[in-house]
Amino acid sequence: MPTILGQNQYGKAENRVVKITRDGATHHIKDLNVSVALSGDMDEVHYSGSNANVLPTDTTKNTVYAFAKEYGIESAEQFGIHLARHFVTSQEPIHQARIRIEEYAWERIETSDANSKFIGADEVKHSFVRKGQETRLTQITYDGEKWEVVSGLKDLVVMNSTNSEFWGYVKDKYTTLQEAYDRILATQVSARWRFNWTDDEQRMPHWEKSYEQTRKHMLQAFAETYSLSLQQTLYQMGSRIINNRGEIDEVRFSLPNKHHFLVDLEPFGLKNDNEVYFAADRPYGLIEATILRDGCEARIPVDMTNL
Ligand SMILES: O=c1[nH]c(=O)c2[nH]c(=O)[nH]c2[nH]1
């Protein structure tokens, strides 16, 4: 045969599942985008078209919805683990399952006191507004023996309006950048963190609490670091996570430097006292790095944007 089949995987991508849990009049929402990718003994379907080993992608979609009902969605990670385990253990030809999940957060709409009285206090627990732009992410991979859980977030936009400098850098004949002793530091955080949970038998992390705390440490480090470069801030954000969250061994960040340039107001006879900026959307500096627990291996791909 002049050609052979290389890496292959298949499954239904981007299954949008919304689960409402009703606790009396108080409702809870889990809103996920779940992508299933399965691999294993799939040579024949490619070579001859025999579907004997193929669990239809349509079935993988149905499984996502059925599991939302049967098991509920405690956390994106827990849900992904259920799915991955199911595909690998129930279908002999499937040797590995990778479940990617994006989670969209919702928060309750506060209602006015007067209106609460009118409709009854119990009845105001079912209205939500989608939270910001930030998306929570997770990827679960299971090969029948070992688990790999990498979670994270994207599109979390943060800004420090002071406590950021940038100076002392290399200057060559093309350098025009002025040294900055008080600048804006803003970025749109994309982060992934890898859990050291790999084995069914080990105690599983509390996924919801872990996410909340990891996000909190990351944001606090961003706010509390007096920054001499975005690289330094990135490192602080990552090491704060590793030092506070024993369940995480590796963190990778991709941080666009959302430049804010002081506008020259001199032509208008005005002094710009670090008050008026031009928010440039491109080009942007792109600062990326992995922070590891000492002795641990880097496994999050360098280009993690699909993950
Ligand atoms: O925090 C920064 N890091 C850089 O590497 C860099 N380069 C640049 O032009 N501005 C900045 N800012």
The ligand as an SDF file (V2000), in Angstrom:
LIG
                    3D

 12 13  0  0  0  0  0  0  0  0999 V2000
    5.9490   44.2090   29.5630 O   0  0  0  0  0  0  0  0  0  0  0  0
    6.4920   44.3470   28.4620 C   0  0  0  0  0  0  0  0  0  0  0  0
    7.3220   43.3760   27.9930 N   0  0  0  0  0  0  0  0  0  0  0  0
    7.9650   43.4780   26.7850 C   0  0  0  0  0  0  0  0  0  0  0  0
    8.7250   42.5700   26.3960 O   0  0  0  0  0  0  0  0  0  0  0  0
    7.7160   44.6380   26.0260 C   0  0  0  0  0  0  0  0  0  0  0  0
    8.1620   45.0580   24.8180 N   0  0  0  0  0  0  0  0  0  0  0  0
    7.5860   46.2490   24.5700 C   0  0  0  0  0  0  0  0  0  0  0  0
    7.7360   46.9290   23.5070 O   0  0  0  0  0  0  0  0  0  0  0  0
    6.7850   46.6240   25.5980 N   0  0  0  0  0  0  0  0  0  0  0  0
    6.8570   45.6260   26.5250 C   0  0  0  0  0  0  0  0  0  0  0  0
    6.2560   45.4670   27.7330 N   0  0  0  0  0  0  0  0  0  0  0  0
  1  2  2  0
  2  3  1  0
  2 12  1  0
  3  4  1  0
  4  5  2  0
  4  6  1  0
  6  7  1  0
  6 11  2  0
  7  8  1  0
  8  9  2  0
  8 10  1  0
 10 11  1  0
 11 12  1  0
M  END
$$$$
